[in-house]
Amino acid sequence: MGEADGDVPAYEVRLARIGEEDAICAVCREGFAASSEGLLSPATIGRQSALYYEPARVRREIATAGDRREWQGYVVAVTASGQVVGAAGGGMAGPTVGLVLVLYLDLALRGRGIGSALLDFVTTQQRETGATEQWVTVTEGNELGLPFYRARGFVARERFPHFVADDGTVEAHALRMSRPL
């Protein structure tokens, strides 16, 4: 349970529930757009948001959480009034490798522990499944995400073309980062 601290509402971190998909999509779309601004074209931001943060898809992903090791489900930070203020999710890439696949929060609440609480929940899920290391992919230049992960012990291991435009040119590179658990 998060603590009320100034203008930070008290929140609970837990597995997402059916009915929260619209709010999860809103938080993730806003976070992806903000973290990608100036790095990706508006068309790519729109295309990626429509692909990954579409309510029907997220609803299916909530309903099937835990059915596969590759996707352990959406995790949300939710206030007492039911407002989703953050969302994350991950899974396993192998017997001992956990992946953080998504982590976004209400931009107005950055720096107040919600992102850390979401990452801690996902990390606990992965440790309980046998993870001894954790990986995340972050767009190079993402000054919202990179400092967050670096502060939690993630180190860049590889740089690779991540977003390729329709004409085949590389729009952005990404960093694959890891940390021991």
Secondary structure, DSSP 8 states (H G I E B T S, - for coil): ----BTTB--EEEEE--TT-HHHHHHHHHHHHHHHHBTTB-HHHHHHHHHHHS-HHHHHHHHHTTTSBTTB--EEEEEETT--EEEEEEEEESSSSEEEEEEEEE-GGGTTSSHHHHHHHHHHHHHHHTT-SEEEEEEETT-TTHHHHHHHTT-EEEEEEEEEE-TTS-EEEEEEEEEEE-
